[in-house]
Amino acid sequence: MIVALDALEGSPHPARSKQLAINDESREIRRMRLDKWRVVYLVLEERPVILAIRKRPPYNYEDLKDLIEE
């Protein structure tokens, strides 16, 4: 998992990541699935800022709004 997280630094848009559909289009929030984990991150100036690493299932993004506000 650490290798995949380090790789985000050089490429915050890997093929296995997806942009999340949220109401705030001014921010690019993405998620990446790593085995049994979900990494949720914000892309700022082409650099990733990890918001959360959560075990899946059943991570359903209920805390996403709070994470973005922090």
Biopython code that builds the backbone (N, CA, C, O; Angstrom):
import numpy as np
from Bio.PDB.StructureBuilder import StructureBuilder

atoms = [
    (1, "MET", "N", (0.827, -1.192, 0.000)),
    (1, "MET", "CA", (0.000, 0.000, 0.000)),
    (1, "MET", "C", (0.868, 1.252, 0.000)),
    (1, "MET", "O", (0.519, 2.241, -0.644)),
    (2, "ILE", "N", (1.976, 1.225, 0.702)),
    (2, "ILE", "CA", (2.853, 2.397, 0.790)),
    (2, "ILE", "C", (3.411, 2.760, -0.580)),
    (2, "ILE", "O", (3.543, 3.941, -0.904)),
    (3, "VAL", "N", (3.737, 1.761, -1.380)),
    (3, "VAL", "CA", (4.257, 2.028, -2.726)),
    (3, "VAL", "C", (3.201, 2.746, -3.568)),
    (3, "VAL", "O", (3.520, 3.692, -4.288)),
    (4, "ALA", "N", (1.944, 2.299, -3.479)),
    (4, "ALA", "CA", (0.872, 2.931, -4.245)),
    (4, "ALA", "C", (0.638, 4.367, -3.781)),
    (4, "ALA", "O", (0.387, 5.252, -4.600)),
    (5, "LEU", "N", (0.718, 4.598, -2.476)),
    (5, "LEU", "CA", (0.538, 5.958, -1.963)),
    (5, "LEU", "C", (1.690, 6.859, -2.385)),
    (5, "LEU", "O", (1.475, 8.023, -2.720)),
    (6, "ASP", "N", (2.907, 6.333, -2.371)),
    (6, "ASP", "CA", (4.055, 7.104, -2.841)),
    (6, "ASP", "C", (3.923, 7.435, -4.331)),
    (6, "ASP", "O", (4.330, 8.512, -4.767)),
    (7, "ALA", "N", (3.357, 6.515, -5.106)),
    (7, "ALA", "CA", (3.191, 6.731, -6.544)),
    (7, "ALA", "C", (2.204, 7.864, -6.828)),
    (7, "ALA", "O", (2.291, 8.511, -7.871)),
    (8, "LEU", "N", (1.272, 8.105, -5.916)),
    (8, "LEU", "CA", (0.327, 9.214, -6.095)),
    (8, "LEU", "C", (1.047, 10.553, -6.179)),
    (8, "LEU", "O", (0.595, 11.467, -6.869)),
    (9, "GLU", "N", (2.153, 10.664, -5.484)),
    (9, "GLU", "CA", (2.917, 11.914, -5.478)),
    (9, "GLU", "C", (3.331, 12.306, -6.896)),
    (9, "GLU", "O", (3.289, 13.482, -7.256)),
    (10, "GLY", "N", (3.728, 11.326, -7.694)),
    (10, "GLY", "CA", (4.161, 11.606, -9.062)),
    (10, "GLY", "C", (3.025, 11.638, -10.066)),
    (10, "GLY", "O", (3.132, 12.270, -11.117)),
    (11, "SER", "N", (1.934, 10.953, -9.739)),
    (11, "SER", "CA", (0.803, 10.876, -10.660)),
    (11, "SER", "C", (-0.491, 10.783, -9.859)),
    (11, "SER", "O", (-0.896, 9.682, -9.484)),
    (12, "PRO", "N", (-1.149, 11.907, -9.587)),
    (12, "PRO", "CA", (-2.361, 11.879, -8.775)),
    (12, "PRO", "C", (-3.614, 11.373, -9.508)),
    (12, "PRO", "O", (-4.705, 11.348, -8.938)),
    (13, "HIS", "N", (-3.449, 10.976, -10.765)),
    (13, "HIS", "CA", (-4.585, 10.485, -11.562)),
    (13, "HIS", "C", (-4.303, 9.082, -12.116)),
    (13, "HIS", "O", (-4.413, 8.879, -13.325)),
    (14, "PRO", "N", (-3.944, 8.111, -11.269)),
    (14, "PRO", "CA", (-3.666, 6.778, -11.815)),
    (14, "PRO", "C", (-4.925, 6.154, -12.412)),
    (14, "PRO", "O", (-6.043, 6.533, -12.065)),
    (15, "ALA", "N", (-4.729, 5.201, -13.305)),
    (15, "ALA", "CA", (-5.853, 4.566, -14.004)),
    (15, "ALA", "C", (-6.815, 3.893, -13.029)),
    (15, "ALA", "O", (-8.009, 3.796, -13.312)),
    (16, "ARG", "N", (-6.321, 3.435, -11.907)),
    (16, "ARG", "CA", (-7.201, 2.738, -10.964)),
    (16, "ARG", "C", (-7.923, 3.682, -9.998)),
    (16, "ARG", "O", (-8.600, 3.221, -9.080)),
    (17, "SER", "N", (-7.788, 4.973, -10.191)),
    (17, "SER", "CA", (-8.510, 5.935, -9.346)),
    (17, "SER", "C", (-9.738, 6.449, -10.087)),
    (17, "SER", "O", (-9.816, 6.394, -11.314)),
    (18, "LYS", "N", (-10.694, 6.951, -9.307)),
    (18, "LYS", "CA", (-11.907, 7.518, -9.891)),
    (18, "LYS", "C", (-12.207, 8.842, -9.218)),
    (18, "LYS", "O", (-11.995, 9.010, -8.017)),
    (19, "GLN", "N", (-12.699, 9.773, -10.006)),
    (19, "GLN", "CA", (-13.132, 11.042, -9.444)),
    (19, "GLN", "C", (-14.511, 10.839, -8.822)),
    (19, "GLN", "O", (-15.388, 10.220, -9.424)),
    (20, "LEU", "N", (-14.693, 11.365, -7.616)),
    (20, "LEU", "CA", (-15.970, 11.244, -6.934)),
    (20, "LEU", "C", (-16.897, 12.369, -7.373)),
    (20, "LEU", "O", (-16.476, 13.512, -7.547)),
    (21, "ALA", "N", (-18.152, 12.024, -7.547)),
    (21, "ALA", "CA", (-19.166, 13.014, -7.900)),
    (21, "ALA", "C", (-19.672, 13.656, -6.611)),
    (21, "ALA", "O", (-20.385, 13.034, -5.823)),
    (22, "ILE", "N", (-19.287, 14.906, -6.418)),
    (22, "ILE", "CA", (-19.743, 15.647, -5.250)),
    (22, "ILE", "C", (-20.307, 16.976, -5.731)),
    (22, "ILE", "O", (-20.106, 17.359, -6.883)),
    (23, "ASN", "N", (-21.004, 17.671, -4.859)),
    (23, "ASN", "CA", (-21.649, 18.932, -5.241)),
    (23, "ASN", "C", (-20.657, 20.058, -5.487)),
    (23, "ASN", "O", (-20.970, 21.005, -6.208)),
    (24, "ASP", "N", (-19.478, 19.974, -4.907)),
    (24, "ASP", "CA", (-18.485, 21.043, -5.024)),
    (24, "ASP", "C", (-17.558, 20.747, -6.203)),
    (24, "ASP", "O", (-16.600, 19.987, -6.061)),
    (25, "GLU", "N", (-17.833, 21.331, -7.348)),
    (25, "GLU", "CA", (-17.034, 21.062, -8.546)),
    (25, "GLU", "C", (-15.723, 21.833, -8.568)),
    (25, "GLU", "O", (-14.904, 21.628, -9.463)),
    (26, "SER", "N", (-15.512, 22.713, -7.599)),
    (26, "SER", "CA", (-14.267, 23.474, -7.567)),
    (26, "SER", "C", (-13.110, 22.645, -7.011)),
    (26, "SER", "O", (-11.951, 23.049, -7.102)),
    (27, "ARG", "N", (-13.427, 21.493, -6.439)),
    (27, "ARG", "CA", (-12.393, 20.604, -5.881)),
    (27, "ARG", "C", (-12.437, 19.261, -6.568)),
    (27, "ARG", "O", (-13.509, 18.739, -6.876)),
    (28, "GLU", "N", (-11.272, 18.709, -6.802)),
    (28, "GLU", "CA", (-11.194, 17.381, -7.406)),
    (28, "GLU", "C", (-10.930, 16.364, -6.297)),
    (28, "GLU", "O", (-9.820, 16.272, -5.773)),
    (29, "ILE", "N", (-11.961, 15.608, -5.953)),
    (29, "ILE", "CA", (-11.864, 14.571, -4.935)),
    (29, "ILE", "C", (-11.832, 13.229, -5.661)),
    (29, "ILE", "O", (-12.695, 12.944, -6.491)),
    (30, "ARG", "N", (-10.842, 12.417, -5.348)),
    (30, "ARG", "CA", (-10.688, 11.123, -6.005)),
    (30, "ARG", "C", (-10.628, 10.015, -4.978)),
    (30, "ARG", "O", (-10.385, 10.258, -3.796)),
    (31, "ARG", "N", (-10.852, 8.797, -5.439)),
    (31, "ARG", "CA", (-10.687, 7.636, -4.584)),
    (31, "ARG", "C", (-9.920, 6.564, -5.346)),
    (31, "ARG", "O", (-9.990, 6.458, -6.570)),
    (32, "MET", "N", (-9.194, 5.784, -4.579)),
    (32, "MET", "CA", (-8.421, 4.693, -5.159)),
    (32, "MET", "C", (-8.601, 3.472, -4.270)),
    (32, "MET", "O", (-8.474, 3.560, -3.049)),
    (33, "ARG", "N", (-8.888, 2.366, -4.871)),
    (33, "ARG", "CA", (-9.095, 1.126, -4.133)),
    (33, "ARG", "C", (-7.785, 0.351, -4.092)),
    (33, "ARG", "O", (-7.165, 0.093, -5.124)),
    (34, "LEU", "N", (-7.378, -0.013, -2.885)),
    (34, "LEU", "CA", (-6.176, -0.814, -2.677)),
    (34, "LEU", "C", (-6.543, -2.018, -1.809)),
    (34, "LEU", "O", (-6.691, -1.896, -0.593)),
    (35, "ASP", "N", (-6.687, -3.157, -2.435)),
    (35, "ASP", "CA", (-7.112, -4.374, -1.742)),
    (35, "ASP", "C", (-8.395, -4.116, -0.965)),
    (35, "ASP", "O", (-9.437, -3.827, -1.553)),
    (36, "LYS", "N", (-8.316, -4.221, 0.361)),
    (36, "LYS", "CA", (-9.502, -4.026, 1.200)),
    (36, "LYS", "C", (-9.606, -2.610, 1.733)),
    (36, "LYS", "O", (-10.343, -2.358, 2.686)),
    (37, "TRP", "N", (-8.884, -1.696, 1.136)),
    (37, "TRP", "CA", (-8.849, -0.316, 1.612)),
    (37, "TRP", "C", (-9.271, 0.650, 0.522)),
    (37, "TRP", "O", (-9.103, 0.377, -0.666)),
    (38, "ARG", "N", (-9.817, 1.776, 0.935)),
    (38, "ARG", "CA", (-10.211, 2.846, 0.024)),
    (38, "ARG", "C", (-9.458, 4.099, 0.456)),
    (38, "ARG", "O", (-9.558, 4.525, 1.607)),
    (39, "VAL", "N", (-8.709, 4.685, -0.467)),
    (39, "VAL", "CA", (-7.971, 5.917, -0.202)),
    (39, "VAL", "C", (-8.753, 7.053, -0.853)),
    (39, "VAL", "O", (-9.020, 7.023, -2.054)),
    (40, "VAL", "N", (-9.113, 8.043, -0.063)),
    (40, "VAL", "CA", (-9.850, 9.205, -0.557)),
    (40, "VAL", "C", (-8.904, 10.393, -0.466)),
    (40, "VAL", "O", (-8.334, 10.667, 0.590)),
    (41, "TYR", "N", (-8.744, 11.095, -1.585)),
    (41, "TYR", "CA", (-7.798, 12.203, -1.585)),
    (41, "TYR", "C", (-8.278, 13.359, -2.446)),
    (41, "TYR", "O", (-9.109, 13.199, -3.340)),
    (42, "LEU", "N", (-7.738, 14.506, -2.152)),
    (42, "LEU", "CA", (-8.025, 15.755, -2.837)),
    (42, "LEU", "C", (-6.807, 16.092, -3.692)),
    (42, "LEU", "O", (-5.672, 15.937, -3.240)),
    (43, "VAL", "N", (-7.030, 16.546, -4.912)),
    (43, "VAL", "CA", (-5.921, 16.950, -5.779)),
    (43, "VAL", "C", (-5.865, 18.479, -5.775)),
    (43, "VAL", "O", (-6.792, 19.152, -6.225)),
    (44, "LEU", "N", (-4.767, 19.002, -5.263)),
    (44, "LEU", "CA", (-4.539, 20.444, -5.221)),
    (44, "LEU", "C", (-3.277, 20.758, -5.997)),
    (44, "LEU", "O", (-2.199, 20.267, -5.662)),
    (45, "GLU", "N", (-3.403, 21.565, -7.020)),
    (45, "GLU", "CA", (-2.248, 21.952, -7.847)),
    (45, "GLU", "C", (-1.434, 20.726, -8.271)),
    (45, "GLU", "O", (-0.206, 20.708, -8.183)),
    (46, "GLU", "N", (-2.156, 19.710, -8.732)),
    (46, "GLU", "CA", (-1.559, 18.465, -9.222)),
    (46, "GLU", "C", (-0.794, 17.687, -8.141)),
    (46, "GLU", "O", (0.067, 16.867, -8.459)),
    (47, "ARG", "N", (-1.106, 17.941, -6.881)),
    (47, "ARG", "CA", (-0.501, 17.192, -5.765)),
    (47, "ARG", "C", (-1.625, 16.594, -4.934)),
    (47, "ARG", "O", (-2.607, 17.274, -4.636)),
    (48, "PRO", "N", (-1.487, 15.324, -4.556)),
    (48, "PRO", "CA", (-2.542, 14.694, -3.762)),
    (48, "PRO", "C", (-2.442, 15.057, -2.285)),
    (48, "PRO", "O", (-1.349, 15.160, -1.729)),
    (49, "VAL", "N", (-3.591, 15.246, -1.666)),
    (49, "VAL", "CA", (-3.694, 15.447, -0.227)),
    (49, "VAL", "C", (-4.632, 14.354, 0.265)),
    (49, "VAL", "O", (-5.830, 14.396, -0.015)),
    (50, "ILE", "N", (-4.108, 13.389, 0.986)),
    (50, "ILE", "CA", (-4.915, 12.257, 1.433)),
    (50, "ILE", "C", (-5.848, 12.720, 2.538)),
    (50, "ILE", "O", (-5.415, 13.279, 3.546)),
    (51, "LEU", "N", (-7.137, 12.477, 2.332)),
    (51, "LEU", "CA", (-8.159, 12.848, 3.299)),
    (51, "LEU", "C", (-8.460, 11.699, 4.252)),
    (51, "LEU", "O", (-8.678, 11.916, 5.444)),
    (52, "ALA", "N", (-8.472, 10.467, 3.721)),
    (52, "ALA", "CA", (-8.833, 9.326, 4.553)),
    (52, "ALA", "C", (-8.375, 8.030, 3.914)),
    (52, "ALA", "O", (-8.263, 7.918, 2.693)),
    (53, "ILE", "N", (-8.118, 7.064, 4.760)),
    (53, "ILE", "CA", (-7.897, 5.683, 4.331)),
    (53, "ILE", "C", (-8.871, 4.861, 5.159)),
    (53, "ILE", "O", (-8.758, 4.793, 6.383)),
    (54, "ARG", "N", (-9.818, 4.244, 4.489)),
    (54, "ARG", "CA", (-10.885, 3.527, 5.168)),
    (54, "ARG", "C", (-10.968, 2.090, 4.673)),
    (54, "ARG", "O", (-10.712, 1.803, 3.504)),
    (55, "LYS", "N", (-11.328, 1.199, 5.580)),
    (55, "LYS", "CA", (-11.519, -0.200, 5.199)),
    (55, "LYS", "C", (-12.840, -0.336, 4.465)),
    (55, "LYS", "O", (-13.830, 0.305, 4.818)),
    (56, "ARG", "N", (-12.845, -1.167, 3.455)),
    (56, "ARG", "CA", (-14.068, -1.411, 2.708)),
    (56, "ARG", "C", (-14.361, -2.895, 2.703)),
    (56, "ARG", "O", (-13.427, -3.675, 2.890)),
    (57, "PRO", "N", (-15.541, -3.325, 2.511)),
    (57, "PRO", "CA", (-16.747, -2.550, 2.699)),
    (57, "PRO", "C", (-17.012, -2.357, 4.181)),
    (57, "PRO", "O", (-16.381, -3.074, 4.957)),
    (58, "PRO", "N", (-17.807, -1.540, 4.625)),
    (58, "PRO", "CA", (-18.855, -0.788, 3.956)),
    (58, "PRO", "C", (-18.595, 0.696, 3.938)),
    (58, "PRO", "O", (-19.493, 1.453, 4.305)),
    (59, "TYR", "N", (-17.428, 1.169, 3.535)),
    (59, "TYR", "CA", (-17.197, 2.618, 3.513)),
    (59, "TYR", "C", (-18.102, 3.255, 2.477)),
    (59, "TYR", "O", (-18.031, 2.920, 1.294)),
    (60, "ASN", "N", (-18.958, 4.178, 2.919)),
    (60, "ASN", "CA", (-19.955, 4.779, 2.030)),
    (60, "ASN", "C", (-19.820, 6.300, 1.938)),
    (60, "ASN", "O", (-20.747, 6.972, 1.485)),
    (61, "TYR", "N", (-18.695, 6.847, 2.356)),
    (61, "TYR", "CA", (-18.379, 8.271, 2.189)),
    (61, "TYR", "C", (-19.274, 9.204, 3.009)),
    (61, "TYR", "O", (-19.395, 10.381, 2.672)),
    (62, "GLU", "N", (-19.893, 8.712, 4.061)),
    (62, "GLU", "CA", (-20.745, 9.575, 4.882)),
    (62, "GLU", "C", (-19.970, 10.721, 5.525)),
    (62, "GLU", "O", (-20.534, 11.789, 5.766)),
    (63, "ASP", "N", (-18.695, 10.514, 5.802)),
    (63, "ASP", "CA", (-17.876, 11.547, 6.454)),
    (63, "ASP", "C", (-17.120, 12.427, 5.457)),
    (63, "ASP", "O", (-16.304, 13.250, 5.871)),
    (64, "LEU", "N", (-17.368, 12.278, 4.181)),
    (64, "LEU", "CA", (-16.619, 12.998, 3.160)),
    (64, "LEU", "C", (-16.742, 14.513, 3.311)),
    (64, "LEU", "O", (-15.745, 15.223, 3.187)),
    (65, "LYS", "N", (-17.918, 15.007, 3.571)),
    (65, "LYS", "CA", (-18.105, 16.450, 3.719)),
    (65, "LYS", "C", (-17.276, 16.987, 4.873)),
    (65, "LYS", "O", (-16.664, 18.047, 4.744)),
    (66, "ASP", "N", (-17.241, 16.283, 5.997)),
    (66, "ASP", "CA", (-16.444, 16.701, 7.147)),
    (66, "ASP", "C", (-14.951, 16.667, 6.825)),
    (66, "ASP", "O", (-14.206, 17.555, 7.239)),
    (67, "LEU", "N", (-14.516, 15.651, 6.092)),
    (67, "LEU", "CA", (-13.103, 15.538, 5.724)),
    (67, "LEU", "C", (-12.675, 16.688, 4.830)),
    (67, "LEU", "O", (-11.575, 17.218, 4.988)),
    (68, "ILE", "N", (-13.521, 17.077, 3.900)),
    (68, "ILE", "CA", (-13.192, 18.177, 2.986)),
    (68, "ILE", "C", (-13.100, 19.502, 3.736)),
    (68, "ILE", "O", (-12.234, 20.328, 3.450)),
    (69, "GLU", "N", (-13.992, 19.694, 4.687)),
    (69, "GLU", "CA", (-14.011, 20.945, 5.445)),
    (69, "GLU", "C", (-12.793, 21.110, 6.349)),
    (69, "GLU", "O", (-12.393, 22.232, 6.658)),
    (70, "GLU", "N", (-12.204, 19.994, 6.771)),
    (70, "GLU", "CA", (-11.010, 20.069, 7.620)),
    (70, "GLU", "C", (-9.866, 20.537, 6.813)),
    (70, "GLU", "O", (-8.758, 20.672, 7.332)),
]
sb = StructureBuilder()
sb.init_structure("model")
sb.init_model(0)
sb.init_chain("A")
sb.init_seg("    ")
for serial, (resi, resn, name, xyz) in enumerate(atoms, 1):
    if name == "N":
        sb.init_residue(resn, " ", resi, " ")
    sb.init_atom(name, np.array(xyz, "f"), 0.0, 1.0, " ", f" {name:<3s}", serial, name[0])
structure = sb.get_structure()
